[in-house]
């Protein structure tokens, strides 16, 4: 999309040029109209204006004439208003640009350069008109006096300053409005090269990239398959809220499909301490020629219980927690939580604990401070408003009847745990118990096109990597699915991707088939199956719009992830990206590419670098996610299915 930036003073004729853009099929963005709309809908902006300009907001509405009288009489006050409004307007402009599929667009803004919107534009033009013409237009359009119209014009940039900033200038000096409209259209056809666009339409389609929404490309067969696959996935993500549950679930499904523990054979798996698992379908070609690997992780951010978690305070019992992985701590308050995990008792037995998922189960939660008393809390940053030590789980408040000892509520909770699970307080020392959001996956939206669940990161990719193996015949290259643990804390430990378990499994597999592990790795190819951030127009300023994955545009393929200077990235070679492009194009897999936010905004890694460290060609691939790492994450059904389809054809490719 080519973008034209339009600027100029009040009454100069900018709107006429913008309307010409719309008549020619483009997207017109009037920043004045957007600003006025925000004054009706953005309560935070209105409150900020009222605080900075007392008397200009009445009953929650901006008195625009009163505000204009203040700011156009004093350049400093006008600059103060611009500082408040530019960011809100720019955010809305970027959102509308991102959502539009128009061939070109124009942004009409007096503060085009001051707001930073000029940086989005390929071309800029200032519309100029004689001062008397502008005065007459303002009097007629806004019903203001000549003096106020003149004050408004004199408070704005001079024609010379505008010409110095813009690449083009358009004089609104045609004898009639109709003549000026024609002048605008001719100008646009020249600047936007519209005639050339029509002339070279086929060449442009062949040479230029023009991503389309996946629903404009997907076949009817894939649509039907998408709904079926997503129903199965929703069952999986609802049942598997921690890595132990995902390992158990996938092994049971694999054994039904003929897999067995690793011995010389064709459909095998390896269970790594019940925390990670690897599956393989041996191909017809020697492992010396390499394998096709999909590697995902099955752990997700959560609240783990501390070794000594149970205590009582103010007549209520609590669990102390230590959060696992990157979370926004304030998101976990007042969220319904369930407890999942295992307890290894002193006698060697292991007890599975799950409470909060069945309809009749109780739930648990972290409490929050009421808004009436939160003045001090609200002055803190989001990171400081809720601390890690305050993420404590409310368990109950009813003391044990007739007990006269200390901590009566705590004791009552332990009595319940002992009755159901045979637990004592000391058993928490050898427990793996975690608090996760309660409840099943749900469809989102009137059109049911999205899925909300806890733990899409990264079980949405784990399921996509595992599911194709269940129905896979004998591939040419051996297909390997790795479902690893501990990615959220650096892929460390006995069950993380840096563990030697993957090496051991592949060495056993190679020895069983007479191959060399070293040669196998050298010729293998891995899709590091992990999620990406989906572009969110509410936070558009964090992303580069042309290099970010979007909802419904297919599975995301990433040359690199990492942070800032590609730290923590494997940075796939051009040939690696080209290989994935060929496979996906061959099988009509809808895909897109991107990176994790703006370069200096932050970033994040995957298991890709650890696979690449083993001399395995690796590229990142996965599902775009909204609200990543929140207790409830959102994915698109289309992207979810296309990721599965991509993994499937990858396993099948020779």
Beta strands, then each sheet from edge to edge (+ up, - down):
strand 1: 2-7
strand 2: 27-30
strand 3: 57-58
strand 4: 61-62
strand 5: 104-108
strand 6: 123-128
strand 7: 168-171
strand 8: 260-261
strand 9: 267-272
strand 10: 276-281
strand 11: 291-297
strand 12: 302-313
strand 13: 316-324
strand 14: 337-344
strand 15: 350-355
strand 16: 393-396
strand 17: 431-437
strand 18: 442-444
strand 19: 450-453
strand 20: 478-484
strand 21: 525-529
strand 22: 532-533
strand 23: 555-558
strand 24: 562-563
strand 25: 591-593
strand 26: 603-604
strand 27: 617-622
strand 28: 624-626
strand 29: 633-636
sheet 1: 2+ 5+ 1+ 6+ 7+
sheet 2: 3+ 4-
sheet 3: 8+ 9+ 10- 20+ 11+ 21+ 27+ 23- 25-
sheet 4: 15+ 14- 17+ 12- 13+ 16-
sheet 5: 18+ 19- 29+ 28- 22-
sheet 6: 24+ 26-
end
